[in-house]
Amino acid sequence: MPETVMALASTALVLTGQLAKRWIVGRTRVRLAQLYQRGVTERVRQLPPGSVLIERRSENELRIEIGGTGEGSHD
């Protein structure tokens, strides 16, 4: 009986560790995305009208065109 309890305790400990690791990895990804977004926002704020900001990260590309007077068409 004590062997069963020890096995269950060990399994619970391993599962708790895996869950904690997944939570930490997920939270780190969210935080990195927030920091990246904040950096892009700050760079965009500093650009004059008519500028284009292109950010490339691995397989993703972000293109932001800074508007001018607010006139023109929006396709």
C-alpha positions in Angstrom: 0.0 0.0 0.0 2.7 2.6 0.8 4.3 1.8 -2.6 1.0 2.8 -4.3 0.9 6.0 -2.3 4.5 6.8 -3.3 3.8 6.1 -6.9 0.7 8.3 -6.9 2.7 11.1 -5.1 5.5 10.8 -7.7 3.0 10.9 -10.6 1.3 13.9 -9.1 4.6 15.7 -8.6 5.7 15.1 -12.2 2.3 16.2 -13.5 2.4 19.4 -11.4 5.9 20.1 -12.7 4.8 19.7 -16.3 1.8 21.9 -15.7 4.0 24.6 -14.1 6.4 24.4 -17.0 3.6 24.9 -19.6 2.2 27.8 -17.6 5.6 29.5 -17.4 6.4 28.9 -21.1 2.9 30.2 -22.1 3.2 33.3 -19.8 6.7 34.0 -21.2 5.4 33.9 -24.8 2.6 36.3 -23.9 5.0 38.7 -22.2 7.4 38.7 -25.1 4.5 39.4 -27.5 3.4 42.3 -25.3 7.0 43.7 -25.3 7.3 43.3 -29.0 4.0 45.1 -29.6 5.0 47.9 -27.3 8.3 48.4 -29.2 6.4 48.5 -32.5 4.0 51.0 -31.1 6.8 53.3 -29.8 8.5 53.2 -33.2 5.3 54.0 -35.1 4.7 57.0 -32.8 8.0 58.5 -33.8 7.5 58.2 -37.6 6.3 61.1 -39.7 3.3 60.9 -42.0 3.9 58.9 -45.1 6.4 56.5 -43.5 6.2 52.8 -43.8 7.4 50.4 -41.1 8.1 46.8 -42.0 8.9 44.3 -39.3 10.0 40.8 -40.1 10.2 38.0 -37.5 10.7 34.4 -38.6 7.8 33.7 -41.0 5.8 36.8 -40.0 5.8 40.2 -41.6 4.1 43.3 -40.3 3.7 46.3 -42.5 2.4 49.6 -41.1 1.8 52.7 -43.3 1.6 55.9 -41.4 -1.2 58.1 -42.8 -1.1 61.9 -43.4 -4.1 64.1 -43.4 -6.7 61.4 -43.1 -7.9 62.0 -46.6 -8.0 59.4 -49.3 -9.6 56.1 -50.0 -9.5 53.1 -47.7 -9.6 49.9 -49.7 
